[in-house]
Structure formats: C-alpha cells, structure tokens
Amino acid sequence: IYLNLRTKCKVAKYPKVYRDLSLLINDNINFNTLKKLALKTDSSILKDVHLFDIYKGKNLGPGKKSYALRFELQDHSKTLKDKEIDSVMNKIQKKLISTFKAELR
C-alpha cells in the first residue's frame, strides 16, 4: 500500500476491478440477502457488493423486480487477470440463479 502525500490517504498498490450484473428476482428478496450470498460464495477477491439500481414495472411481471449490482474485486498481492475475475463472477452468478431463481437481464 502506498501513501498519497497530497491527500494523506492510502492508495492500493493493485487496482480494484468492478463488474456489474442486472438480475430479475422475486420481489420478496432483499439486497442484503443477495450480498451475503455473494460474499459467502467467494470472498477471496470479492471485497464488496453495491446496489445501484432498482426497477419495478409492469413489463417485469407480478412479484418481480430488477436489481443492478456492482461487484468490487481486488487482490492485495497482484493485479487480477480476466480469467480470475470471470471465475469468481461465474460462481456468484450460478449461486444466485440456483438459490434465488434469479435471471440475468
């Protein structure tokens, strides 16, 4: 970790990577439940999950909503490769689909 002398804050040596997913889920599922499952599925490089959009509308069907999630990934010992990121994201997607019957939008 490096120190940025102008702002006096720590700057990570290796960059964070972000991936977004838009999911169609049942209305009774909340964000915290999705976040906990994602972090439990693979916390090796997944550092956080953020909700940045919620959509509910007639075209989704009754009892459905759409969540757009941003996944924050980082390894503190190296720069992440696409293959590593894709592997973690695939695990998370499969778990969300199998556990909550989520659909990718």
C-alpha positions, 0 to 999 in steps of 0.5 A, a space after each residue: 500500500 502506498 501513501 498519497 502525500 497530497 491527500 494523506 490517504 492510502 492508495 492500493 498498490 493493485 487496482 480494484 476491478 468492478 463488474 456489474 450484473 442486472 438480475 430479475 428476482 422475486 420481489 420478496 428478496 432483499 439486497 442484503 440477502 443477495 450480498 451475503 450470498 455473494 460474499 459467502 460464495 467467494 470472498 477471496 477477491 470479492 471485497 464488496 457488493 453495491 446496489 445501484 439500481 432498482 426497477 419495478 414495472 409492469 413489463 417485469 411481471 407480478 412479484 418481480 423486480 430488477 436489481 443492478 449490482 456492482 461487484 468490487 474485486 481486488 487482490 492485495 498481492 497482484 493485479 487480477 487477470 480476466 480469467 480470475 475475475 470471470 471465475 469468481 463472477 461465474 460462481 456468484 452468478 450460478 449461486 444466485 440463479 440456483 438459490 434465488 431463481 434469479 435471471 440475468 437481464 
